[in-house]
Amino acid sequence: MAKVLETTGFAYEGTLNKNPEILIDWFDDLGTNNPLSFLSNFYYSPFKVYGKVWATSEHAYAAQKVYEVDDDLYMKINRSTDPQEAKTLGRMAPAIRHDWEEIKYNVMKTIVAEKFLSTTMLTDALLGTGNAYLQEGTFWNDKVWGVDLLGTNPDGSTYIIEDPLMRSGRNWLGTILMEVRAQVRLGIATSSLTK
């Protein structure tokens, strides 16, 4: 997908996801009509998890930060029509769950599994990524759920890091997506929290 990707203060004209059978490194859309945006937490596809229907997995994740801590904020996140707003509300929460740092990875794994098990279309789309390595490349320095696509030249200008092995970050979302894909493929993925 050779498109111009523009974010705050940065534009990149180049190709991400150039060998999607081997590496998928761009999940987001940013106006590019990315056919792989279904992998993004911002992808709109309502599903049920933790007893409620959520517009996106970003909504569900942001709300779990304040579950049983701030009921009003929890419901405000649930009713939000925009995943960026939901994310911001979760990040700006005056108080979050005391155990959040210990449980957040498993919360995201549950949410991602429920999202992809919610419809045959999403299940098939995830399986359609084959054995590709899934790496959530970001332009916003997310080194926990994704990897940073940007490097800095000596003159202060930025450039895209073409070698996926040189991008810094934990890539937790990509790892979870690959775990869920493997579980679906093996027939061991189950939807237990939708009841």
N, C-alpha and C positions, 0 to 999 in steps of 0.2 A: 504494500500500500504506500505508494510514493505520494505523500501529501505534505502540505505545510502544517506543522503542528505549532500552535501559538499558545503560550502561557504568559503569565505576568513577566514581562521583561525578557522573554526568550522566544525565538521562533526557530524551528528546525525543519529544513526541507531535506528529507531523506527517507529512508526506508526502515521501518521497524516491522517485525513479523515477516521478514523477507524469506525465511525458510520455515513456515509454520509447521511443517511435518517434523522438524527437529527442535525449534525454539519458538515459543510464543512469548514475546517480551513487551507487548503493548496491549493492555486490556481496555483502556479508556477510549472515549470517543473524541472529546474536544472538537466537535464539529466535523470529524473526518468520516463519519458513517462507518466506523470500524466494525466489520462483521464478527469480530471476536469480543466485542464489548459485553457480551453476556457473561463473561468471566469477571467483570468488574462488580464491586459491591454497590456501585451507583446504578446498575442496570435495573430498570423498572420491570418487575415481574412479581406481583403480589403473591405471598405465600404465608403459611401459618407456622409459627413456632412460639414456644413459651406461652401458649394459650391465646395469642392474638395474631391478627393478619397484619403484615408489614408490607409497605410498598417496595422496599429494597432491603437487601441484607445490611446496608449501612444504617438504615433506620433501626432495625432490630438490634444491631450491635451497640449503637449509641445509647439506646434506651436501657439496655442491660446494665450499663454503668451506674444507673440511678435506681435500679429495681429495688423496691422496698425502702428507698432512702428519700426519694422525692416523687410522690405519686403524680403531682401536677406536671412536673417536667417530663416524666415518663409518658404521660398521655399527650403532652404537647409534641414530643418527638414522634409518637405513633401517628398523630394527625397531620404532621408536616407533609407538604406536597413535594418537597425538594430534598434529595439526599444530602446536598451540601449543607443545607440548613440543619438537617438532623445531625450531621456530623459536628457542626459548630455548636449546636445546643448541648450535645454530649461532652464536648471538650470544655465548654464554659460552665459546666455544672458546678455549683458552689460546693457540693459534697458528692462523693461517689461511694460505692460499696467498699467496705474495709478490706475485702478479699480480692479486689479487682485485679491486682497485678498477678495473683496466683491463678486466677480462673480465666483470664481474658482469652488465652489461646484456645482453651476447650470450648468457651462460649462461641468464638468465631467458627470453630470446627463444626459445632452443632448447627449453627445458623447456615453455614455454607452447605452442609449436607441436606438440611431441610429444603433450602432453595432449589438445589439440583434434583431432589427427589420429588418435588412438588408437581412437576409436569413432565410428560414424556418428551416434549420438545427440548427442555433444558437437559434432561438426562442424556438424550441422544446427542445434543450439541457438545456436552462435556466429553462423552465417549468419542465423538468425532475429532477431538484433538489428538487422538491416537496415543502415541508414546512421547509426544513433544514435551520438552522441559518447559514448564510454565513459570515465568519470571515476571513479576509485576514491576515493570519499569516505570519510574515516576520522575517528573520534572520538579517535584516539590519536596525533595530530600527525605522521602520516607524510607528509612533504613531499618524499620521493624517489619512492617507488612510487605514491603517491596524492596526495591533496590534503586539507587540513585543513578539516573541515566546521564547526569551532567558531570563533566570535569571542568576544571578551571585552568586556562592558559596563564603563563607568567604575566601577561599584560592585563589580566583580570577578566578577559572575555571567556565565555563558556563554549563548550563543545560537547557533542554527544560521544559517550564512551561506546565505541562500536563492539569491543570485545566483551561479551556478557560475563566472562569470568573476572573481569577487572572492575565490575560495578560493585560498589559497597552496599551491604544491606543483608538482613536476615532472610528476606523473601518468605515470611510466614504465610502470606495469603497464597502464593504460588505453591508452597509445600502442602498446605491444606487442600487446595484444589487437586493436586496430584494424589494425595491420600484418598480423598473422596472418590476420584476417578477409579483408582485401583480397587476400592471396596465395591463400587458399583459393578465393575468388570467381573469381580470374583463372586458377585451375588451376595455379599455380606453387609452391604449398606442397608441400614434399616431406618425407618422413620418412626421414632418412638415418642417424640415430644409434641406431636400435632394433636393429640387427643385432648 
